[in-house]
Structures are given as C-alpha cells and as structure tokens.
Amino acid sequence: MPLTRTCYLLFLLSGTLETKEFKPRCMQMTLTQTDVRGSEDCLYLNIWIPQGRKQISTKLPVMVFIYGGAFLVGGSQGANFLNNYLYDGEEIAVRGNVIVVTVNYRLGPLGFLSTGDENLPGNYGLKDQHMAIAWVKRNIKAFGGDPDNITIFGESAGATSVSLQTLSPKNKGLFKRAISQSGVGLCSWAIQRDPLLWAKKLGEKVGCSTDNTTILASCLRSSDPKTLTLAYHLQLTNLPMPLVHTLALSPVVDGDFLPDVPENLFANAADIDYVAGVNDMDGHFFAGVDLPAINRPLVKVTADEVYKLIKGLTVDRGEAGANATYNIYTQSWGEKPSKEVVKKTVVELMTDYIFLIPTQKALDLHVQNAKSGKTYSYVFSQPSRMPVYPSWVGADHADDLQYVFGKPFATPLGYLPKHRTVSKAMIAYWTNFARTGDPNKGNSDVPVSWPAYTENSKYYLDINNKMSKKSVKQDLRSRFVTFWNSVYLQMPQVANISQSELLF
C-alpha cells in the first residue's frame, strides 16, 4: 500500500528524505466532468510538526484531517490559492502546538462503488482513512506525537467520514476524539441504501454484464479506472430532483466496517469526545444549484417552486410530508413575503434537511450512548466573503475551513482583522479540544467558555467575530428539530426515492 511503503522510507533511508511536494490526489473527475485528474497511486499522508531546530517535542496531541468533496473530489492538500494550499496544517500546528496530519483516500467509483454483497463490498475510501489513522497510531511517536491522543476532524463528506469512523468497531482504541464540521453519518446522503442499482448503472456504461454480482464485480474491477471514474456523472443543471438526492457514491452498510445502520452504532463512540456543528447557511450552495434564482437579486423564487423543491426532498412521505413541511417553513411569511424572505426560507430548509437536523440527532445519540465521551455543539455564522453572493448570505458550506486552517494569518492581505479574530478563536477551540477533550482548556485562550451539550442542557456555541457570553445558546432550531425528528418520521412512508427512474 503506497501510504505505508512511502512513509516507512522515512525510517529506512540514511540521511534525510526531502518531502517538499504533495503527492497526487486520488483519481477523480475534473470539475467539468470531462476528464480525470490524480492517480491510482495516491494513498499518502502529510505531516506538520510544530518545532524549531533546537528542541524536539514529545507527546504532542495529533489532529488527523479528512477532506470533503461529496466522496467524489478532493485531496489532502486542498485547493491552491497563490501557492498556499487550503489544508496546509502549519497555522494549526504552530498556533495550537499540535501535530497535523492530512490524508488521501479513494473517491468516486474507485472508493465507494459496491454491489451490496461480498463481491464488491464497498467502503474502500473509508478503509483507506482507517489505514491512515492506524498508521498514525503506530508511527506518530517517531514524529513527537502522542499515539494515545489522536483527534480526527473533517468537513462535509470528511465530517461524515469522521462520524462513521467513530461508529465503526474497526477503530476501537485508535483515536480519542472527533470533530464533524457540516456532516454526520445520519445525513440522508451519508449512506447509499441501494448500491447495486448504481453498480449496475455504471457497469452498463463501461460494458459489463449485470446478470449477477460475481460477473459484474469482476468486470468492474478489471475496467479501465479512468473510464470507470468518468462513468458516474453528477448532473448540476435542470435536475429532476434535489441535488442532495443525486449523490450516489457513498459509504454502505457492509456488515463489516459498518455492521449496521449508523443510528444503531453509537455505543461504539461511547468513550470518544465529540464536537459536531454546522454553518448557519450550509444549504446555500445546494439551494443555488436547485433554484439558481436564489443568487439572482432581481429574480424571485415563487411559492410553487418552494413547494416543488420540498416535494422532491420529502418524496418518501408523499403529499402529507410535503404539505406539513411547506406549512412549518412558510408559517412566518404573511400574505406577501419579500423576495429575500422566500430565498432565506429555502436556504434554511436546505440547511436543516441536509446538515442541521441529522447533526442534532447525532449529538443526541452521542450523549445518550456516552460513557466517558463528552459532547459539544456549535453553529458557525461568520458571513460569507463571496462578493457575488447576495448580502444576506451567512456562512455557506465550507466557509469555515479557511478559518480553521488559519488562512487570515497565512495570507493576511486577503482578510480583515475581524477574520483573524474568528480564525484565532476556532484554532484555539479545536486544538484545546484535541489536547484535553475540552475546547476551553489547553494552551490557547478562548473568547468565551463553551459548555458541553447534555440531555438536559442542549448548549451550542455561535461562532463568529463578535463573540461574548451571548454566543452561548440553547436548543438550536428546536421547533424544526422536533418536526423532522418526530412529527415527520411518524408520517407513513409511501415510497422509496426511485433514483433509477428519475436520473437515467
């Protein structure tokens, strides 16, 4: 496995191994979906160590980052802006006095395609992450790290990966803490419940027989990796259903790495300290794909368009589900809601459905199953810096990453002092948590004390550049959480989402 082989070279070579270049990302489609980038030889990791030449640190906390990208795209170094990579761990490492590790894992069909049985069980990308964490556990002591104090953290599909790693019995004893930023294992897009459907569809596209899974799996394995990677196409315009329902190549319940559905596996996370949260407008990106008028100030979104979108999201509960959902979200509209009110409602709906509601459920299940593990909840609400977005847009999906990775310090000309305030606070909370299991205790001062999330006191921290004691709040969007997690679920299920009918 390239990850193990390459990193062991550090110990086998005499002299110094110069590691100045990032290795290729794992093979994935380009953003235009017309070609591939990356390599099959991609299972490498990157390590940042916060020490000068005079002293060698020992027993430093270790933070392992898992990137997002819908299980389709991404890389351990992240996007490159002015020769500064998004996931460069230097600022976190130096400011928090921790070791930062970023890892690659397989993506798309090569990482997540599955026939739903032993012939092509799937979860290869999750297993890559697991192997990387295990490698860190075995070897990080040689880099000055504490193998008994590892925190895994990730964003979006990486946050969901983090959640699933905490739930898998395969990781027992490998890490102590976890942080999920905008994604958990309970998200509707986290688990593919009909993997064989997609294996057959992609098999047909690359010329494989779909008569039985043995033949199909064998053929898929011997297919050209580039052809297989491009066989899955993500539709981004004129979608027949909401974008979130089209994300098909995801982890699966394989009876091994994930022996059961995620909601039944939280006992495995009983001793893991857990932070989970969302951005206040995480759903904005998705809303903009489903209803492009969201980002066009002069164009209004009609009530009919809102209802149609809701109907697409709630297809499993039929008309009753759509009506109930529409009613609760439009309750505050009055007779003539403004364009902005309607658009904000759509973003709130998408944020709730895709991220916030499942995150709240995951926090509750973590608390209910916890033994020694502590639980913390947050909302990130620093407004988006994207100049093309309307002024009302809050923190969009992935807006938190630049602050966690210290970009306002690494590239100061692109930011204002208020952005450095947010970044300093997030690095302090995140690295304190990695060090002690408590975001308030560690090497770094924090602007306000962040109380734990418990069954009786559902505290969360509202993170932005104007933090005070008022930033500590309770019962996040409780009316909508109650609606989705009890009222909606009690409605009779009328249909499964027929992706094959709608997408092919």
Backbone hydrogen bonds, N-H to C=O, Kabsch-Sander energy under -0.5 kcal/mol:
donor,donor_aa,acceptor,acceptor_aa,energy
4,T,1,M,-0.5
5,R,1,M,-2.3
6,T,2,P,-2.8
7,C,3,L,-1.8
8,Y,4,T,-2.3
9,L,5,R,-0.9
9,L,6,T,-0.8
10,L,7,C,-1.5
11,F,8,Y,-1.8
12,L,8,Y,-1.4
13,L,9,L,-2.3
18,E,16,T,-0.7
19,T,17,L,-0.6
20,K,18,E,-0.5
27,M,39,S,-1.3
28,Q,37,R,-2.3
30,T,35,D,-2.8
33,Q,30,T,-1.7
37,R,28,Q,-2.7
39,S,25,R,-2.3
42,C,40,E,-1.6
44,Y,42,C,-2.3
46,N,102,T,-2.6
48,W,100,V,-2.9
51,Q,49,I,-1.6
57,S,55,Q,-0.6
60,L,144,G,-2.6
62,V,149,N,-2.4
63,M,99,I,-3.1
64,V,62,V,-0.5
64,V,151,T,-3.1
65,F,63,M,-0.6
65,F,101,V,-3.5
66,I,153,F,-2.5
67,Y,65,F,-0.5
72,L,69,G,-2.3
73,V,69,G,-2.3
78,G,75,G,-0.7
81,F,79,A,-0.6
81,F,84,N,-2.5
82,L,80,N,-0.5
84,N,81,F,-1.4
85,Y,83,N,-0.5
86,L,79,A,-2.8
87,Y,77,Q,-2.1
88,D,85,Y,-1.7
93,A,89,G,-2.6
94,V,90,E,-2.9
95,R,91,E,-2.4
96,G,92,I,-2.3
97,N,93,A,-1.0
98,V,93,A,-1.2
99,I,61,P,-2.9
100,V,48,W,-1.8
101,V,63,M,-3.0
102,T,46,N,-2.0
103,V,65,F,-1.5
104,N,44,Y,-1.8
108,G,71,F,-3.4
110,L,107,L,-0.8
111,G,107,L,-1.0
111,G,108,G,-1.0
112,F,108,G,-2.4
113,L,109,P,-1.4
115,T,120,L,-1.9
116,G,120,L,-0.8
120,L,117,D,-1.0
124,Y,111,G,-0.7
125,G,111,G,-2.5
127,K,123,N,-2.2
128,D,124,Y,-2.0
129,Q,125,G,-2.0
130,H,126,L,-2.4
131,M,127,K,-2.5
132,A,128,D,-2.2
133,I,129,Q,-2.5
134,A,130,H,-2.6
135,W,131,M,-2.3
136,V,132,A,-2.4
137,K,133,I,-2.5
138,R,134,A,-2.1
139,N,135,W,-2.2
140,I,136,V,-2.6
142,A,139,N,-1.4
143,F,140,I,-1.4
144,G,141,K,-1.6
145,G,140,I,-2.5
146,D,60,L,-3.0
149,N,146,D,-2.1
151,T,62,V,-3.1
152,I,177,R,-2.1
153,F,64,V,-2.9
154,G,179,I,-1.7
155,E,66,I,-1.1
156,S,181,Q,-2.5
158,G,155,E,-2.4
160,T,156,S,-2.5
161,S,157,A,-2.1
162,V,158,G,-2.3
163,S,159,A,-2.4
164,L,160,T,-2.7
165,Q,161,S,-2.5
166,T,162,V,-1.9
167,L,163,S,-1.2
168,S,164,L,-1.3
171,N,168,S,-1.4
172,K,169,P,-1.2
174,L,171,N,-2.6
175,F,171,N,-0.6
176,K,150,I,-2.5
177,R,150,I,-1.6
178,A,273,D,-2.1
179,I,152,I,-2.1
180,S,275,V,-2.8
181,Q,154,G,-2.5
181,Q,179,I,-0.6
182,S,180,S,-0.8
182,S,277,G,-2.8
187,C,184,V,-1.7
190,A,187,C,-1.8
191,I,187,C,-0.6
192,Q,251,P,-2.9
193,R,191,I,-0.7
197,L,194,D,-0.6
198,W,194,D,-1.0
199,A,195,P,-2.4
200,K,196,L,-2.7
201,K,197,L,-2.1
202,L,198,W,-2.7
203,G,199,A,-2.3
204,E,200,K,-2.8
205,K,201,K,-1.6
206,V,202,L,-1.5
207,G,204,E,-1.0
208,C,203,G,-3.4
216,L,212,N,-2.4
217,A,213,T,-2.8
218,S,214,T,-2.0
219,C,215,I,-2.4
220,L,216,L,-2.7
221,R,217,A,-2.3
222,S,218,S,-1.4
223,S,219,C,-0.5
223,S,220,L,-0.9
228,L,224,D,-2.6
229,T,225,P,-2.4
230,L,226,K,-2.0
231,A,227,T,-0.7
231,A,228,L,-0.6
232,Y,228,L,-0.6
232,Y,229,T,-0.7
233,H,231,A,-0.6
235,Q,233,H,-0.7
245,H,242,P,-1.7
246,T,243,L,-2.2
247,L,244,V,-0.8
248,A,246,T,-1.2
250,S,248,A,-1.4
254,D,252,V,-1.0
255,G,258,L,-1.9
264,N,261,V,-2.1
265,L,262,P,-2.3
268,N,265,L,-1.8
269,A,266,F,-1.5
270,A,267,A,-1.4
272,I,269,A,-1.6
273,D,176,K,-1.9
273,D,271,D,-0.5
274,Y,374,K,-3.1
275,V,178,A,-2.4
276,A,376,Y,-2.3
277,G,180,S,-1.9
278,V,378,Y,-1.3
280,D,380,F,-2.7
281,M,395,A,-2.0
282,D,279,N,-1.8
284,H,281,M,-2.2
287,A,283,G,-2.8
288,G,284,H,-2.4
289,V,285,F,-1.2
290,D,286,F,-2.5
291,L,287,A,-3.1
294,I,291,L,-2.5
295,N,292,P,-1.4
296,R,293,A,-1.8
299,V,296,R,-1.9
302,T,300,K,-0.5
306,V,302,T,-1.9
307,Y,303,A,-2.5
308,K,304,D,-2.5
309,L,305,E,-2.1
310,I,306,V,-2.5
311,K,307,Y,-2.7
312,G,308,K,-1.8
313,L,309,L,-1.9
314,T,310,I,-2.7
315,V,312,G,-0.6
317,R,314,T,-2.3
318,G,315,V,-0.9
321,G,317,R,-1.8
322,A,318,G,-2.1
323,N,319,E,-2.9
324,A,320,A,-2.3
325,T,321,G,-2.2
326,Y,322,A,-2.7
327,N,323,N,-2.5
328,I,324,A,-2.0
329,Y,325,T,-1.9
330,T,326,Y,-1.8
331,Q,327,N,-0.5
333,W,330,T,-1.9
342,V,338,S,-2.1
343,K,339,K,-2.3
344,K,340,E,-2.7
345,T,341,V,-2.1
346,V,342,V,-1.9
347,V,343,K,-2.0
348,E,344,K,-2.7
349,L,345,T,-2.7
350,M,346,V,-2.5
351,T,347,V,-2.7
352,D,348,E,-2.8
353,Y,349,L,-2.8
354,I,350,M,-2.5
355,F,351,T,-2.0
356,L,351,T,-2.6
357,I,352,D,-2.5
359,T,355,F,-1.9
360,Q,356,L,-2.4
361,K,357,I,-2.1
362,A,358,P,-2.2
363,L,359,T,-2.4
364,D,360,Q,-2.3
365,L,361,K,-2.5
366,H,362,A,-2.3
367,V,363,L,-2.4
368,Q,364,D,-2.7
369,N,365,L,-1.6
370,A,366,H,-0.9
370,A,367,V,-0.7
371,K,270,A,-2.9
373,G,270,A,-2.3
376,Y,274,Y,-2.4
378,Y,276,A,-1.2
379,V,461,L,-2.7
380,F,278,V,-2.7
381,S,379,V,-0.5
381,S,463,I,-2.9
384,S,393,V,-0.7
384,S,394,G,-1.8
389,Y,386,M,-1.5
393,V,390,P,-1.6
396,D,394,G,-0.8
397,H,281,M,-0.5
399,D,396,D,-2.1
401,L,398,A,-1.0
402,Q,398,A,-0.5
403,Y,400,D,-0.8
404,V,400,D,-2.1
405,F,401,L,-2.5
406,G,403,Y,-1.3
407,K,402,Q,-2.8
409,F,406,G,-1.5
410,A,406,G,-2.2
411,T,407,K,-3.0
414,G,411,T,-1.7
415,Y,412,P,-1.7
419,H,416,L,-1.1
420,R,416,L,-1.3
421,T,417,P,-1.8
422,V,418,K,-1.7
423,S,419,H,-2.3
424,K,420,R,-2.7
425,A,421,T,-1.9
426,M,422,V,-2.6
427,I,423,S,-2.6
428,A,424,K,-2.0
429,Y,425,A,-2.8
430,W,426,M,-2.8
431,T,427,I,-2.5
432,N,428,A,-2.4
433,F,429,Y,-2.3
434,A,430,W,-1.8
435,R,431,T,-1.9
436,T,432,N,-2.9
437,G,432,N,-0.6
437,G,433,F,-2.1
438,D,432,N,-0.6
441,K,438,D,-1.5
453,Y,375,T,-3.2
454,T,452,A,-0.5
454,T,457,S,-2.2
459,Y,452,A,-0.5
459,Y,457,S,-2.1
460,Y,473,K,-2.6
461,L,377,S,-1.9
462,D,471,S,-2.7
463,I,379,V,-3.1
463,I,461,L,-0.8
464,N,462,D,-0.6
471,S,468,S,-2.1
472,V,469,K,-1.4
473,K,460,Y,-2.8
473,K,471,S,-0.7
475,D,458,K,-1.5
478,S,475,D,-1.4
480,F,477,R,-0.6
481,V,477,R,-2.4
482,T,478,S,-2.7
483,F,479,R,-1.8
484,W,480,F,-2.6
485,N,481,V,-2.6
486,S,482,T,-1.5
487,V,482,T,-1.5
488,Y,483,F,-3.5
489,L,484,W,-0.5
490,Q,486,S,-1.7
491,M,488,Y,-1.4
494,V,316,D,-2.4
495,A,316,D,-0.9
498,S,496,N,-0.6
499,Q,497,I,-1.6
502,L,498,S,-1.9
503,L,499,Q,-2.7
504,F,500,S,-1.3
